[in-house]
Every structure is written in C-alpha cells, then in structure tokens.
Amino acid sequence: MDGLECSEIRLSCLERTARIDAEFYKKENLHIDAELKKTDFHPITDYFSVSDGNHMSISDSFCSEGIPYYRGQDIYHVFIEEASPICINKKTYEHPHMYRSHLKAGDVLMSIVGAIIGNSAIVSTENDATCSCKLSILRSKNAGIIPETLLIYIKSLYGQNQIQKFKRGAAQTGLLLEDFDQLFIPKFGAKFQQAVKKIVDLSHEFVLAASEMYRNAGKMLRDTIWDDASEPENLSSSIKNYSDSFLVSGRLDAEYYQPKYEALFCALSKFKTQKLGGAYGLVSVAKSIEPGSEAYVEVGIPFVRVSDVSKFEITEPEIKLRSDILPNPEALFPQKDTILLSKDGSVGIAYKIESTMPVITSRALLHLTVRNKAEVLPDYLTLVLNSPIVQLQAERDSNGAIIQHWKPSEIENVIIPVLDMDVQKEIAAKVQESFALRKQSKQLLEYAKRAVEMAIEQGEDVALEWLRINGGIM
C-alpha cells in the first residue's frame, strides 16, 4: 500500500447521486468535508439563486462594440468588467430569451463548462451585460452571505475542492447546476464578511488605478504618433496601383489595402522606425515546442498556451508536461524581459516576463528578446506590440477563418516606432506602475482567500487578527 491510499465509505453515507468513483472519496476530499462539518455550513443555494447564461445561438450577432457578452475565456478576470469580451448588439440583448442571462451588480460568475471549471468573477457595475451558458450566475438572496464572501470562498481550497470533486465528464468536463445544492459554505459572521469585502473593494480600486495608468501610457504613445488628421478611422477609401500593391505584397484582397493601414504607415513615416525582427531588427526571435498529448501529466512543468496569456498576466496553466520531455527543458524557460508574442489564435498578444519562469510555452508563442536596451526598452516595446500600431499590422497580415495565423516572416517585418529614450522611459514608467498596482491587487485577493481558509480552520477571530497584521484591514 506504499504510496496508495484507501477510504471506506458506508453505502448509507453516499451523496445524493450515489457517486462510487474512488476519486470522489480521496482523503483530501474527506478532510475538507470533515473541516466544513465543524462549522455552521449550508448549501450555497440557501444564499444564492443559481442559473446559467444564454443558450440561444447568437454568433451572428457578435460585434466588436456593443453589449458585453462574457464567455469562459473572460472569467480569468476577477472583476469581470476588466475583460475584453466579444459584444452583441442591443436588439439581440433585448430578445426575451436573453432576459434570464442579463447581469446585475453583485452577481458572482463561475465557469461550469470547459477546460477550467471553478474560475470565479464578480460583476461590479449595473452596465448592460450578459453571458454564455458556460458560466453560472449566482445572485444573492440577501440571506446572510454577501457576494464578495462567495467570490473568495469559491477561490479558496474549500470551494475549489468541492467544485472539482463534483465536476463530471471526460473530454468535456462540466459542473451541473443541479449539483450546486451539494456545494457547502460556512455561515461566516457579519464582521468577518465585511473585512473580506473591504479587501475585495480595495483590490478593485488597485485594478481600476492600474487600468487607468496603462491607458495613460497607451494614450501618450497614441498622441505622440497620431494627430487628429491622421487617425486611421477618419479615412474612407484608398486607390493603389498594381505596381504598389500586388508586385510589392503579393496581396490583391481589398482588406489588405484598407485606408486605416495606409494612415498608420503614413503616421509612422514621421518617426524613426525599425523592423521588429530579422538580421537587423530590434529583437531576436525564438520558438518553443508543441508536444503531443502523450507528454501531458498531472504533475510536471507548466505548459503555457495562448489561452493562458493576456497582456497583463499569465494564468496558471491547466496542462503540465513531463519533466523528461527534453534532456534540458530549462533551456526553453522564458528569461527575464523576454516578450511572449502570440502568432496563432488570438494573434498579437504580448506579455513581458518579469523574471525567469519555470514553464514551457506553446510553439504558438514566440519568444522575443530585445537586442539593444539602449535603443528600445522592453516595457515600451511590449506596450507598442499591444497597441493599435502593431495590432493593425497583425489584423492586416493574419489570415484564417476559424483560427488566425500570423506568419513569423510577417512578424519580423512589423514596423516599430523607436521614440526618443526620454519618451520611452516615461511610457515604460507608467507601464511598470500599472503592473505594480495589479500585483498589489492580486496580493490582496490572496490575503482574503487565506483569511477565509483560516476562518474555517482556526476561527474568525484568528483570521481577523491575521488580516489586521497582513492586509491592514481593521
């Protein structure tokens, strides 16, 4: 029995659906159950109504601007308004079948279908918004547990253990709405819950400040490059000679020659510019690997895919790789100041690594290393890569109906404005401050999560004192 575990459960003690799979009764799961039973615990459904989002087919109504339509990939943002979701038009939003999925401030959203089950977020505003059926909507009954407490509890060890235990399926896993009445939450005291809420609110303030600082950095870049007359959207048509079009680019599609692209390059022509890659480019470009599923393991080296990366963070990857996948896997770890840039799927997402990360990235993420930091700063370059300056070039070059692809040869030819170093430093400082604020926000949420776990294990008084010392919450 060395390395194995065994649990004995009476038939009369099986849960409602009579689960008999061994994983359901792992010792860790039984320990969580035992800890919760020491508290005044109740089903989540005692405190929150539970539904899911829209089931109606509305893909024809998707648009870049309109009413936010949150999906599974948007739930990585704790404050859902920080996501960049697809939108739907007002007419679709107001369809009677959509009423059930309209969101309200205080709603807690949780992913219930897909690769990641149990990610949670909170709705912070009364702005019009809706979501897909891959998210559950937990709406307070004002019965004793506030939304902020539920949000953090779901993220805690006790929430996640129950959620992962009850999810079902193999290729497509999911958590059924009918199982929410088997997810339990302690009835935390009002004083403790208010302390948790203070932390969540403060975390939100840091996120809002970080977003504003990042927007300021982007605005400074935009105002430097463009004037009112050269804004891309202000031009409506363009005419190209054959010698200036196909013979140069090999492209005859009208989309490639849209006026907004011409406006961009006209604006860039007023500044010193350089190609992103190539022999004399700003960066060297390296590729990673794309291992098959046979290399996937439960415990191993985190495998970062495009879906795990945003311009603000890398989320915890679900997939892990065998540590012996290569003789020297450390050679693939992205180093400090490496910029990851997506070339497939959601193309043109850039994220700068703050310090060496013990992860392996998908081949769809290129590793960019600045050749000369005296010429271009990595933080400045990352902002440019995420800005309309490069996003427009990615939009022009990438192709593919279902999955977009941006050729490395096209990426190397991307034109980058190399502004005066003083301007770069000012922009980079704003970017760095934005990320520092996000880090503080994330740390506060970790404090809140630990406090919830501590309240269950050691009591709320101990947790409140710990919060006072570590989180500065009185």
Order of alpha helices (4+ residues) and beta strands (2+ residues): alpha-beta-beta-beta-beta-beta-alpha-beta-beta-beta-beta-alpha-alpha-beta-alpha-alpha-alpha-beta-beta-beta-beta-beta-beta-beta-beta-beta-alpha-alpha-alpha-beta-alpha-alpha
